[in-house]
Every structure is written in C-alpha cells, then in structure tokens.
Amino acid sequence: MGILNINELKEGMVLAADVKNKHGNIMIRQGMSLSEKHIMLLKAWGISEADVEGFDRDQLHEEEMKTVSPEVIEAIEKNMREFFPPLDGNDIMSEIYRIAKKLKIKQAME
Amino acid sequence: MKPNELDRIVSSLDKIPTLPVIYTKLGKLLQSPDATIQAVSNIISEDQVIAAKVLKFVNSAFYGFPQRIGSIQRAIVILGFNTIKNLVFATSVFDMFRGVETMNAFDKKNFWKHCIGCAVASRVLAEAADLRNPDEVFTGGLLHDIGKLVVAVQFPEKFSMVINEVQNTGVPMVEAERKIFGFDHTQVGSALAVQWRFPIETANMIGSHHLAEGAAPQRKDIAAVHIGNILCMALQFGTGGEKRLSNVNKKAWELMGLTLSSIELVMEKTVKLYRENAEILEM
C-alpha cells in the first residue's frame, strides 16, 4: 500500500485507509474501490492524496525514471549538486534535494 | 547603515515608477468607514487589467472553488476584503514594473519567475501550516526581492558589480550588496514597503527573509517566506541571482511545525500551482 497523489489515482484502485478531509471527517471509507466519480469528488473536496492498496509511490517513480536517459539524470544531478550546499547531516536540505531532483527528472520526461 | 540614511536613499529613488492610482485609492478606502463591497468593487473595476487578473486568481486552483466567480463583487463576498486587497497589491506592484527598463545584468523575466515561485511556495507552506493569512504570505513572497529590482533600476552599474561578485565568488547576494552598496536588498525592499504603506507584516516578510544562521524568525509568516524562497530556488523557477542555495534556517523550520514528510507534497503542489500562476501573471 502507498500514499498516492490525487493525480495518480486511477479507477479501480482500492483505498487502504479512510480518506478524510482537513477537519477529520471521513469522506470515503477504507476498502472502497475508486470510480471516476469518486476521484472527481476527491478533487472537488480539495483532497490531495490517498492511501491506496498495492501501489508504492517510489516504485511507480522508479518505473517512470527508467524512461529517462542516464546522461540527462547525471546532468541534472551535477547541476543540482553545484547549487545545493553540502547535505551531510542536514535532513531538511537532503529531503528538498531528493524531491527537487525527482521533480526535475519528471519534468525532463514531459 | 543608519535607518534614516536608508530612508533617504529610498525616498530619492526617482527611476522607479509610481504605484498605480488604484492601489492608493483602495488603501485609503479600506481604512475608511465607507468601505462597502460596492465601493471597493467600483475602485478595482476602474483598472480593467488588474480587475481581470484578480478574477483569474480567485478562479485559480489556489482557491479551488467548484463554481466560477464571475465578478469582483462576488469575489469580495466570498473571499473578503483582505484577500482581495492582497491580490490587488500584488498585481499592482507587478504591473508597475512591467515597462521598466533594466540593464543587461538584470534578467527581469527570470527575476519575476523567481518572485512568482517564491510567492506560490510560501503560500503553499502557509496553508500547510494552517496560517491565518496565506494571501498576505503570497504577497510577501511575491515582493520579497523587490529591493533587487529597485536597486538594479536605480543603480545599474553598481548592481552589475554585485552580480559579477556573486558569480565569481559564490557569496550570497546580500553579502555582495552590503560590500558594494553598504546595504542589502532586504533592507531596501522593506523600507520601500513601509513607504508604500504596505501592512507592517508584509514589510517584515520582505525585510527578514534571509535569516542568518542561528537567527530566529519572530513570526511564522516570515519563516514561510524564508523557506518558500529556498524551495523555489531548489525548484529552479527563474533566478534571484544567487549562485548557491542557502540552508533552511533550523529555527524557521521548527517554528513552522511541519513534518519532513510534508515537504514532498508542498513542493509538488508548488510546481503545479506555479505553472498556473505564471500564466495568470503572463510570464
């Protein structure tokens, strides 16, 4: 199971946990198989993510990354490492680095 | 540099454009007892360009209303004076500098992309941390580097020297600015915000967004702009002229009260909203 972004949700996925709104009210219950309508409603309610059975986000991303050439990835990494401060021991900056790199690679795929 | 010296410099900036009339009129109206929805809407509608942009903003994914908001009046009813005021302020200043000429050293287009990126990132952070005033944080983020633009327009040759110093040595812009000018862009920006009668919180967001290591931000909105600035640079939306990214101030991070795992969603949301906002502001 894994937490996916609202944009990654597809019809047929099964919720691994209740989807709650900002105030803690349950919108859709765990176990529900998502329909197109459900996904539309989630978006309308401003829900940004959902825990879904059987999908792992990083796995999804790994799959996607395979389509990008290693040279492009290396160029992105080099560029970013020059710009970022030293990361050892700094979990905030390391996390920002990790996500920025992921998003840059995603952008390269578009 | 003494505060009145800085004020003197800021008052003598004669190459920067004046604030649009609508901005000062709106500011005055909102402080008077005649501030009705109709009156506010009338003033905003006097500037069709700004009115149109405000409407685009309120209909954007930031607010996520299921139904389209078709008039300024309706926008005020739904979002309130404060939000609308902030949107007008933000678009006013942006528009103000649209026709201004900057020398080659200053890449205006990329500069604005950086400003929009910071505005969006700061606002997303403000919402994630449940701050009371995300639209004020948006304005603070949008204008956080306005001091750079103003100084570049007024003192182009010296500003070129600052850019070169940064490119050659990798020091932060504030350091090069202090060395060459005796003041930095956060001081100019904040003094200008005060002169333009922005809310004091906005002036503080502009003045304090570069937090020295060990310094503690006094308020969460300052922390939001500080972190938002770093996030938008990490995401490389345009450029603010820096050669190296600085560290997120630990105290600012703690003050926001967000978890490490929330950064991913914040950054993803920022990327998505950035594209939409850049379109609205016609970048």
HADDOCK unambig.tbl for C-alpha pairs under 7 A between the chains (distance, minus, plus):
assign (segid A and resid 44 and name CA) (segid B and resid 66 and name CA) 6.47 0.50 0.50
assign (segid A and resid 83 and name CA) (segid B and resid 243 and name CA) 6.68 0.50 0.50
assign (segid A and resid 83 and name CA) (segid B and resid 244 and name CA) 4.85 0.50 0.50
assign (segid A and resid 83 and name CA) (segid B and resid 245 and name CA) 5.70 0.50 0.50
assign (segid A and resid 84 and name CA) (segid B and resid 244 and name CA) 6.25 0.50 0.50
assign (segid A and resid 84 and name CA) (segid B and resid 245 and name CA) 5.13 0.50 0.50
assign (segid A and resid 85 and name CA) (segid B and resid 245 and name CA) 6.15 0.50 0.50
assign (segid A and resid 85 and name CA) (segid B and resid 246 and name CA) 6.44 0.50 0.50
assign (segid A and resid 85 and name CA) (segid B and resid 247 and name CA) 6.88 0.50 0.50
assign (segid A and resid 92 and name CA) (segid B and resid 260 and name CA) 6.76 0.50 0.50
assign (segid A and resid 93 and name CA) (segid B and resid 247 and name CA) 6.73 0.50 0.50
assign (segid A and resid 99 and name CA) (segid B and resid 264 and name CA) 6.17 0.50 0.50
assign (segid A and resid 100 and name CA) (segid B and resid 234 and name CA) 6.18 0.50 0.50
assign (segid A and resid 100 and name CA) (segid B and resid 235 and name CA) 5.63 0.50 0.50
